[in-house]
Amino acid sequence: MKPPLQARLSGWLFTSSQSYYSLAGREIEREVIPVVKDQNMGLLICSPLAGGFLSGKYTRNDQGSADDRHSKFAFPPVDKEKSYAIIDVLQEIAVERETSISSIALAWVLNQKAVTSVIIGAKRPDQLQNNLEASGIILNEDELNQLDEVSRLPEEYPGWSFLENDDSIVRKHPADQ
């Protein structure tokens, strides 16, 4: 992919993208990450804990109080049921490693090849400590596979695989029959 004409003519090129990316929000894998890789750009991640939703504070059984930020203004928006499934897997890995859910969630982001760095946020010293611990965690293949599976993006058109394999949906060319 070539940079846009204006960028090539002016000499102004994008060198980095600041994007939202987390286990609960992997949408940039569809278009942003391929462009970042192609253009040899940096990728700076904001809200790697989905606005605190993946911090360990929220679970299916404890969705926080009415005064919590996510109760008042859920940003970034997340699919809560899918995110609770993600939190369940994060919890299993965190218990096994004797660390926090937030450390594992941040470690997953830091383990992604396209990610250059992350912007973290913390109100309290213990939150900052949990965030910093993530930089020393290298997830193993099994842990990465578990997290990838539970957080995987649904297939979108035109990539719907069932269209390729279902003879009742896809019309075969007469020569193929």
Backbone torsions as a table, in degrees:
resi	resn	phi	psi	omega
1	MET	NA	134.5	177.3
2	LYS	-90.1	149.5	173.5
3	PRO	-64.0	157.5	177.8
4	PRO	-56.0	148.7	-177.1
5	LEU	-53.3	-45.6	-178.7
6	GLN	-58.8	-40.5	-180.0
7	ALA	-66.1	-41.4	179.7
8	ARG	-65.5	-40.7	-178.0
9	LEU	-72.6	-37.8	-176.8
10	SER	-85.8	-18.5	-176.2
11	GLY	84.0	-0.7	178.6
12	TRP	-88.4	111.7	179.4
13	LEU	-117.8	146.8	174.2
14	PHE	-72.1	134.8	179.1
15	THR	-114.0	-14.6	-177.7
16	SER	-155.7	153.3	173.2
17	SER	-121.5	132.2	172.5
18	GLN	-102.3	115.1	-172.3
19	SER	-137.2	150.7	172.5
20	TYR	-75.9	131.0	179.5
21	TYR	-156.9	129.3	177.0
22	SER	-159.2	174.8	174.0
23	LEU	-59.9	-28.4	-180.0
24	ALA	-89.7	-7.0	-178.8
25	GLY	-146.3	86.7	-175.4
26	ARG	-105.2	17.5	-173.5
27	GLU	-59.1	-28.6	-178.1
28	ILE	-67.2	-12.7	177.7
29	GLU	-65.4	-21.9	-177.2
30	ARG	-75.5	-43.1	-173.7
31	GLU	-131.3	-42.0	-174.7
32	VAL	-68.3	-49.4	-177.4
33	ILE	-62.3	-42.7	175.7
34	PRO	-58.8	-38.5	178.2
35	VAL	-68.6	-43.6	179.0
36	VAL	-58.1	-44.4	179.0
37	LYS	-65.8	-45.9	-177.9
38	ASP	-62.2	-39.9	-176.0
39	GLN	-91.5	4.4	179.3
40	ASN	55.2	47.6	-178.4
41	MET	-101.3	161.1	171.7
42	GLY	-82.2	156.7	178.1
43	LEU	-130.2	108.8	-179.3
44	LEU	-101.3	119.4	-173.2
45	ILE	-94.9	129.6	171.5
46	CYS	-108.9	151.9	178.9
47	SER	54.7	50.4	-179.0
48	PRO	-67.3	-12.0	175.6
49	LEU	-106.8	20.8	178.6
50	ALA	54.2	50.2	178.8
51	GLY	64.8	27.8	179.9
52	GLY	93.4	-8.4	-177.9
53	PHE	-63.7	-30.6	179.4
54	LEU	-97.0	22.3	-177.6
55	SER	-80.5	-15.9	-174.6
56	GLY	103.3	-8.8	-179.8
57	LYS	-74.2	-29.5	-175.5
58	TYR	-109.7	132.8	175.4
59	THR	-140.2	173.7	176.2
60	ARG	-58.2	-37.3	-176.0
61	ASN	-87.2	-17.3	179.7
62	ASP	-138.4	94.2	-175.8
63	GLN	-92.9	17.2	177.7
64	GLY	85.3	173.0	-179.1
65	SER	-91.6	170.3	178.8
66	ALA	-65.7	-18.2	-179.7
67	ASP	-88.9	-8.9	-179.7
68	ASP	-66.4	149.5	-179.2
69	ARG	-57.4	-41.9	-179.0
70	HIS	-67.3	-25.9	176.3
71	SER	-74.2	-35.3	-178.3
72	LYS	-84.4	-41.7	-175.3
73	PHE	-150.7	97.6	-177.0
74	ALA	-79.8	96.6	178.1
75	PHE	-139.1	132.1	-3.9
76	PRO	-70.1	154.7	179.3
77	PRO	-66.6	138.7	178.3
78	VAL	-132.3	153.3	171.1
79	ASP	-77.7	105.3	-172.4
80	LYS	-62.5	-43.8	-178.9
81	GLU	-63.0	-44.5	177.2
82	LYS	-63.3	-40.9	-179.6
83	SER	-66.2	-34.8	175.8
84	TYR	-65.4	-37.2	175.6
85	ALA	-63.9	-39.6	176.8
86	ILE	-63.2	-44.9	179.5
87	ILE	-61.2	-37.9	177.4
88	ASP	-58.8	-44.7	179.7
89	VAL	-69.4	-42.0	176.5
90	LEU	-57.3	-41.9	-179.8
91	GLN	-61.4	-44.8	179.0
92	GLU	-59.5	-46.1	-179.0
93	ILE	-67.6	-41.6	-179.4
94	ALA	-62.9	-42.7	178.5
95	VAL	-62.8	-45.0	-179.4
96	GLU	-62.6	-35.4	-178.4
97	ARG	-93.3	-2.6	-178.6
98	GLU	56.2	51.7	177.3
99	THR	-141.6	-173.2	-176.6
100	SER	-91.9	158.8	175.3
101	ILE	-59.7	-43.9	-178.3
102	SER	-62.6	-36.8	178.3
103	SER	-63.1	-40.8	179.8
104	ILE	-69.5	-42.3	179.1
105	ALA	-61.8	-42.5	177.6
106	LEU	-68.5	-38.3	178.6
107	ALA	-60.9	-38.4	178.0
108	TRP	-60.1	-46.2	179.5
109	VAL	-61.0	-46.6	-178.7
110	LEU	-65.2	-23.2	179.0
111	ASN	-81.8	-4.6	-179.8
112	GLN	-81.6	127.5	-173.6
113	LYS	-56.6	-36.2	-175.7
114	ALA	-75.8	-16.6	-174.4
115	VAL	-79.2	127.3	177.1
116	THR	-88.7	-46.2	-179.2
117	SER	-162.1	171.4	178.7
118	VAL	-128.1	151.8	172.2
119	ILE	-101.5	118.7	-179.3
120	ILE	-107.1	159.2	177.3
121	GLY	-136.1	141.1	179.7
122	ALA	-150.0	139.4	175.9
123	LYS	-93.6	-30.1	-174.0
124	ARG	-123.1	156.7	179.2
125	PRO	-58.4	-36.4	-179.6
126	ASP	-67.2	-33.4	176.1
127	GLN	-66.5	-42.5	177.5
128	LEU	-61.1	-43.3	179.0
129	GLN	-61.0	-44.6	177.4
130	ASN	-60.7	-41.9	179.0
131	ASN	-63.4	-43.5	-178.4
132	LEU	-68.2	-32.4	177.8
133	GLU	-58.8	-30.3	-177.0
134	ALA	-59.9	-30.2	-177.6
135	SER	-65.6	-19.5	179.2
136	GLY	-98.8	2.4	-177.8
137	ILE	-98.5	123.0	173.4
138	ILE	-112.4	110.9	-178.4
139	LEU	-72.0	141.4	178.8
140	ASN	-81.9	172.3	-175.5
141	GLU	-59.2	-41.2	179.7
142	ASP	-64.7	-43.4	179.3
143	GLU	-63.9	-44.4	177.8
144	LEU	-61.4	-41.9	178.9
145	ASN	-63.6	-42.2	178.0
146	GLN	-60.5	-45.8	-178.7
147	LEU	-69.5	-38.7	177.1
148	ASP	-63.7	-41.4	-178.1
149	GLU	-65.3	-45.7	-176.4
150	VAL	-73.1	-23.1	-176.3
151	SER	-108.8	4.2	-175.3
152	ARG	-54.5	141.8	175.4
153	LEU	-71.4	143.3	174.6
154	PRO	-70.0	150.7	176.9
155	GLU	-68.4	142.7	179.8
156	GLU	-120.0	158.6	173.0
157	TYR	-61.9	136.1	9.6
158	PRO	-94.5	16.8	-175.2
159	GLY	-91.7	15.3	-178.3
160	TRP	-62.8	110.6	-175.0
161	SER	-69.4	-26.7	-178.3
162	PHE	-65.1	-25.0	178.9
163	LEU	-65.8	-29.9	-178.5
164	GLU	-77.9	-25.8	-171.2
165	ASN	-111.2	-4.5	-175.6
166	ASP	-107.9	106.6	-178.2
167	ASP	-63.8	-21.8	-179.9
168	SER	-78.6	-13.6	-179.5
169	ILE	-104.8	-44.3	-175.4
170	VAL	-91.5	125.9	178.0
171	ARG	-78.8	124.2	179.0
172	LYS	-83.8	143.4	174.7
173	HIS	-67.4	137.9	-177.6
174	PRO	-51.9	-32.0	-179.9
175	ALA	-69.3	-21.6	-178.8
176	ASP	-82.7	-12.2	-174.2
177	GLN	-89.5	NA	NA
